[in-house]
Amino acid sequence: MEVTPPMRAALTGLTVLERGWLSSNNVLIHAAPGEPGAVLVDTGHVNHAEQTVALVRHALAGQPLHRIVNTHLHSDHCGGNAALQRAFGAPITVPPGNADAVAAWDTLRLTHASTGQASERFTYAATLAPGEHFSAGGRRWDALAAPGHDPHSLMLFDAREGVLLSADALWEQGFGVVFPEIDGEPGFADVAATLDAIERLPVQVVVPGHGAPFADVAAALARARARLAGFVQDPRRHVRHAAKVMIKYHLMERRRVARDALLQWAATTPFLQAAWRRFDATGGEPPARWGERLVDELIAQGALGRDGADLVDR
Ligand SMILES: [Zn+2]
């Protein structure tokens, strides 16, 4: 990642473990003198859990891990929770809107089952609500509501240094799929409100849930708003995008899947069924044909490869 000197100063005392798309980034806030240990924000996907434990252990360099904080509980943000809990014994803090679903391990409500994504059960010790804050790394981290991508998602903001941990509410190029919209709930207005809220903050550096930290917040907001405007104007565009993201994600998770099995998976996964119902609302094609067409488009775009009867991640 390209880190300019002002960005480096703002990120002093933080280790940003930039991952990829299957695993979210992990941000380790190192303990300042007098603090009981480091705080880790988000833990990646379960497939990478042992790698996450190793990366965090290395970055800790002997310091204790005091606490794990999740911005939200999509499978790419909390998949390492259980392994980190085993490795370090650190308690886990979740957004209050997700607490019941975690306690009951309701993977439909947590979206892991509805998207056909893998995860591992963990327990939480505390909640962090919008408006609350915690101290770590000698900084005060305010929890801010970031509905849109996920109704319960938090962002964490250090106002003094202007560091925003934006999760999937704002990336350098866009933002995460607007999950509520796929279920027929309004979400685009929440995305817009969250982008407006970010604009009002004195942000110097954004550490997104995916991708490198960036400083040009205005440009990222402009790109996000343009993308959102396209979705608002044509919601089916968002549905198609969301369905393709989920198919690509499934391939990232499995690496290789028989094409027939992938199409079967797509036809029986609740998120994609809901997406098809939304997409088909104005008259379209049968779900199996739609799934085939999305897969073909992903292949044409180079996002998936073909190997005999199998599809492979690229
Ligand atoms: Zn997410």
Boltz pocket constraint, residues with backbone or C-beta under 6 A from the ligand:
constraints:
  - pocket:
      binder: B
      contacts: [[A, 72], [A, 74], [A, 77], [A, 149], [A, 150], [A, 168], [A, 176]]
      max_distance: 6.0
